[in-house]
Amino acid sequence: MNDTTPRTMRAITQDVLGGPEVLREAELERPAPGIGQLLVRVHAAGLNPTDTKHRQSGLFLGAPPFVLGWDVSGVVEETGLGVALFRPGDEVFGMLPYPYGAGSHAEYVTGPARAFVRKPSAMSHEEAAAVPLVALTAWQALADVAALRPGQRVLVHAAAGGVGHVAVQIAKSLGAYVIGTASAAKHDFLRGLGADELVDYRTTDYAEAVRDVDVVLDPLGGPESVRSLGTLREGGLLVTLLPIGVPELRAEAERRGVRATGMLVEADHAGMTAVARLIEEGALRVTVAETFPLSEAAKAHASLETGRTTGKLVLTVR
């Protein structure tokens, strides 16, 4: 750090757990990259439901203060010892290691170099910041955990949500037949992303209407995970993104002759490379529902918690 380098940065932090009102903008010390790390000047940062859960309960991070945010798109400011993939000035995007690598809701953030890949040139930073966590979640669930194959049938719950609308596209890119649950108002949006069949959960019981699927992607958890087991063919797999209570779910799945597992998303250079390739090929796009300046992070949290967002919310930093 030279004499002209800023020593502080703007960041969104909190001192207590609670509602959106606990979030505040503060001047914090600017981090420095460690061995194998990048310092990224943040241009935009995605917002995900896990951010609101951590703000409310601490979840994996424990007691505040902390800076939230895992999704980031920006420009490499500095590289730490041993970094060979990137140089200062490179435009990158990625997901900080979940859950303990949070901190992208700030002007600068550090993270492992291999948590990032180069940003597709046709994407804005706002678009790129909406991608990593939801796309890695869908890719890891469908391509890695489920080993999805062409011709298989996939049920995606909450298909118009952040993870869901990306999962629809990734499943299609892997050659699957995709069934999604969503309100009727979002069906045209999902058909435009390639969904083959849609179920309006407000008027139709998916547990009765859907049968013989190979894979269920379940971001709902709880009783809906158990109900979803009935949609699977013999030997089929349910992947839940809320892995609390999975031992009981797995036991019920075995009783029914199907399988169930839980997962949390992980930082993944190979996965991000695959996601970037899908974007560059035109096989994947992430819908940005709305952007908010960093200073309005509390407003963005409140908007996300309405549950009516189609796609992603993004904080703009620069």
N, C-alpha and C positions, 0 to 999 in steps of 0.2 A: 504494500500500500504506500503510494507516494503522497506528497503534501497536498495534491489536488484531488485525491480520491476522497469521496464522502465517507465519513466515519459513522454516520447514522443513516437510518432509513425509516420511511413510513411503513407501519404495519398495523394490522387489525389484531387486537389482543383482547383478553378478558381476564378479570381478577376473580370472578366468581362464576359458578354455574348458573344457568337460567335461560330466559327467553332471549330473543334477538337484542333486547335493550342492553344486555350486559356487554355487548361488543363495543369497543372503542378504538379510535385511531390513536396511535402513540408513536413516538420517536424511539426506536430501539437501536442498539449497536448493530452495525452492518457485519454479517458473518464473513469469514474467510474460508476458502476451500482447503480441505484437508487432503491427505494422500488419496489419490484416485477419485477426487471429487471435482465438480464444476461449481463455480459461482455464476449464477444466471441472473441477469437483469430481467426482471419479470415484466412482460408486456401485458399479459392477461392470465387469469387463473380461474379454473373451473370451480363450480360449487356443486356439491353432491349431498344426498341425504345423510351420509355419514358425518358431514360437517355439522349439521344441525344436531345430530345425536350426541356428538362429542361436546358441543356447546352446552347442551342440556345436562348431560350426565357424567361427562369426563370419559366414559366408556373405557377405551384402552389407554388413554393418555393420563388418566388420573386427575388430580386436582390442578386447576390453573395456578399461575398464568401460563398460557401457551398461545401460539399462533397457528390457526387452522389452515387447511388447504393442502391437497395432494396433487391436483392437476396444475400443470404450469406450461406456458409457452413464452419463450423469450430469447435473449441473445447471450451467448457465453461472454462473461466479463473477464474471468480469470480461470485458469486450470491449475489443479493441484499436481503435486509430484506424481509422475508416472502415467498421466493421462496422455494417450496417443491418438484417440479417436477424434478429438475436437480441438479447435483453436479459438482464441478470442475473436468475436465477431460472427461466429457461426450461429445461425438461427436453429433452435432446438425446441422440442417439446417432449413431455414425458410425465410419468407419475412417480412422485417421491415414494420411497419404500413405505408400504402400508403395514401397520398403522403408526409406527413411531417416527416416521420421517416427515411429519407434517410441517408446514411453514410457508406455503406458497402465497398466502394472502398478505403479501408484503412487496416492497420494491426490489428486494434481492432475496435469493434463497440458494442454499448449497444442497447438493445431492450427489450420489454416486454417478460417475460418468456414464455407466452402462444402464442407468435408469432412463437415459435420454436417447433420442434419435434425431436426425435432421428433420426439420419441419418441411413438409411438402411445399414447394414454392407457390403453388396456386392457392394455398390456404392463408387466410389472415391469422394473426395471432389469436384473435377472439375465437375463431372457428377451431383452431388447433387446441386451444386450452379446454375446449369442451370434450375432447376426445379421450384422453388416456385412461382414466379410471374405468369408465363405462365400457370402453372398447376392450381393454385388457380383461375385465371381468367376463365379458361375453366370449372373447377368444379363448381364455383359459378354461371356461366352463364347457364350451362346445367342442373346441378343437383338441384340447389337452385332456380334460377329465373324461368327457363323453366320447372322444375319438370319433366324432360324427362322420358318417360316410354318405356318399351320394345315394339318394333315394330313400333315406330314412325320414321318418316323420317326427317333427319337433313341435312341442307345445310351449309357447313363450307367454308367460303371464305378465300382466301390466305392460303389454307390448308397445304402447306409445310412450312409456316412461324413458328415463335416461338410459338405463341398461337395455330395456326391452327393445326400443326402436333400433339400437345398434345390433342386438342379438338377432333380430329378424334378418338384417342384411348379411351378417356373418354366416348365419345358417344357410341362407340362399347361396352365398359364395361357395359354401362347402357342398352344395348340391342337394340340400334337404327340401322336403315339403314342409312348409311352415304354417302352423295354426297359431293365432294370437288371440288373447283375451283383451278387450278394450271396450270402452263405451262406443255406441254407434256413431257418435259425432267424430270419432277418430279413425273410423274404418277407411275412409278415402285416403287419408294420410298414410296409413299402413299398407294399403294396396299399392300406393305409389312407391313404397320401399320394397315391394316384392312379396308381401304376405299372400299365401294361397287361400287361406280360409280364416275367417274371423268370427269370434263369438262375443256377442254383447252380454257381458256378465250381469248387466242390470235386468235383463229380460230372459236370459237363458242360463240354465245350470250347466256349466262346462263339464261337471263331473258326470252328467247324464249324456251330454251331447258329443263328447269327445272320447274316442276309444282307439286302442291299438297304436299308440304313439311309442316311439323308441326312446325319446328323451323329453323330459320336462325341465325347463329352466324356471326355477321358482324363487322370485325375490320377495314372496309374501310371507312365508314361514308359518309357524303355528298350525292351527287346524287346517288351513288350506293346503299345507304340505301333505298331510294325511289324506285329504280328499283327492288330491291330485294323483296319488298312487293308483287310484282306480282307472285312470286314463291310460296307463301303461300296458303294453303287451307283455307277455311272459318274458322275463329276463331284461325288461326295459329299465332305464335309469332315471331317477330324479336327482337333479343337482340343486340344492337349496343354497341361497346366498346369505341366509340367516342361520348360521350353523349352531344355534342354541337348541338343545333337545334332540340332537341328531342320533344319539344312541337309541332312544325310544323310537324315533322315526325309522331307523335302520331295522330294528327288530320287527316293526309292523310291516315294512317292505318285504323282509324275508318271509314272513307269514303268508304274504300274498304272492310270493314267487317273483318279486321284482327287486330292484336295488335302489338304495338312496345314499347320498353322501352330501356333506356340507363343504363349503370352501370359502376362503377369504382371498381376495385378489392380492397378487404379489408383484413387486417391481420386476420387470422382465424385458431385457433388451431384445431377445428373439421375438417375443410377442409384439413389442412395439414396432419392430422391423416389419413383421407381417401386417400389422394394422396400417402402417404407413404405405406399404405396397398396395393394399386394398384401396386406400384413398387415392393413390396416384393412378390406379387402374379404373377409377370411377365406380368401384363396387361398394364403396362405403362413404356415406356422408353423415355427419352429426348435425342435428337441427339445434340451432341456438335460439331459444325462445325469447330471451331478453338479456341485455347487458346492463351492468350497473358500475359506476365508478367505485373504486376501492373504498372511498369515504362513505359510500352507501351500502356497506356490507350488511348492516342490520336490516335494511329494507329488502335486500336480496334474500336473506334468511327467512324473513317473514313471508315473502312471496313463495319460496320453495315449500314452506310448510302448509300452504293452502292445499297442496296435493293436486292442483289443477294444471300443472305445467306439462306441456308437450315438448319433450326434448330437454335441453340443458340451459342453466343460467350461468353467466360468466361475469367475473369482476374484471374491469379494465384498469390497468395500473399505469401504462404509459401510452 
